[in-house]
Amino acid sequence: MGRQELTLATYRRNLAQGRLTGSRCLKCGEPYLPPRPICARCHATRMELSDFKGEGTVAGFASVSVPGPTMADRGHGRDNPYMTALITLSEGPGVTARIAAPNPASPDGGVRVGMPVTADFASEGDGEEATVTLVFKPR
């Protein structure tokens, strides 16, 4: 694999390949997801692409019943909410992503803070409109 730019486009391209990639500062070791070209901790510009295992825990979550246009087009709304969560990855960084609720009928979806989760790569849409979205599932 050649050198990849530390951009959101690289992150999305790697998601489509089933890879969760971010960046890591070569000076202080701080990890970031999605990747970024400058370290927010020490301001160094020496960053490298870094693969993450995709394992973590739920730090917080919310049920979304008034979705934006994309999720509304996928059938979500007041009668079909979806869950989103802040996930703390085992490597350290936090990422906000949709979470597959283990019990969608309950108000909290069966999601709880501290629940162990693993990354999944959900293909959504058809043809050229298809995208891969990061979704976490309970372990």
Residue pairs with C-beta under 8 A, 6 or more apart in sequence:
3 49
4 10
4 14
4 21
4 49
5 37
6 23
6 35
6 36
6 37
6 47
6 49
7 35
7 37
8 34
8 35
10 21
10 35
10 49
11 21
11 22
11 33
11 34
11 35
12 131
12 132
14 20
14 21
15 121
15 132
15 133
15 134
16 121
16 131
16 132
18 121
18 132
19 51
20 33
20 51
20 52
20 53
20 54
20 119
20 134
21 33
21 35
21 49
21 50
21 51
21 52
22 31
22 32
22 33
22 34
22 35
22 49
22 50
22 52
22 93
23 31
23 32
23 35
23 36
23 37
23 47
23 48
23 49
23 50
24 30
24 31
24 32
24 47
24 48
24 50
25 31
25 32
25 39
25 41
25 42
25 44
25 46
25 47
26 44
26 46
26 47
26 48
27 39
27 42
27 44
27 46
28 39
28 41
28 42
28 44
30 39
30 40
30 41
30 42
30 92
31 50
31 52
31 89
31 91
31 92
31 93
32 39
32 40
32 47
32 93
33 52
33 89
33 93
33 94
33 95
34 95
35 47
35 49
35 50
36 47
37 45
37 47
38 44
38 45
38 47
39 45
39 47
50 91
52 89
52 91
52 93
52 119
53 89
53 90
53 91
54 89
54 118
54 119
55 89
55 90
55 116
55 117
55 118
55 119
55 139
56 87
56 88
56 89
56 90
56 95
56 116
56 117
56 118
56 136
57 87
57 88
57 114
57 115
57 116
57 117
58 85
58 86
58 87
58 99
58 111
58 112
58 113
58 114
58 115
58 117
58 136
59 85
59 86
59 87
59 88
59 94
59 113
60 85
60 86
60 113
61 83
61 84
61 85
61 86
61 99
61 108
61 109
61 111
61 113
62 83
62 84
62 85
63 81
63 82
63 83
63 107
63 108
63 109
64 71
64 76
64 81
64 82
64 83
64 84
65 77
65 78
65 81
66 77
66 78
67 76
67 77
67 82
71 82
74 124
76 82
82 98
82 101
83 98
83 99
83 100
83 101
83 109
83 111
84 96
84 97
84 98
84 99
85 96
85 97
85 98
85 99
85 111
85 117
85 136
86 94
86 95
86 96
87 94
87 95
87 96
87 97
87 99
87 117
87 136
88 94
89 95
95 134
97 119
97 133
97 134
97 135
97 136
98 122
98 133
98 134
98 135
98 136
99 109
99 111
99 117
99 135
99 136
99 137
100 120
100 135
100 136
100 137
100 138
101 109
101 110
101 111
102 109
102 110
102 111
102 138
103 109
103 110
104 110
110 138
111 138
115 138
116 138
116 139
117 136
117 137
117 138
117 139
118 136
118 137
118 139
119 134
119 135
119 136
120 134
120 135
120 136
120 137
121 132
121 133
121 134
121 135
122 132
122 133
122 134
122 135
123 130
123 131
123 132
124 130
124 131
124 132
124 133
125 131
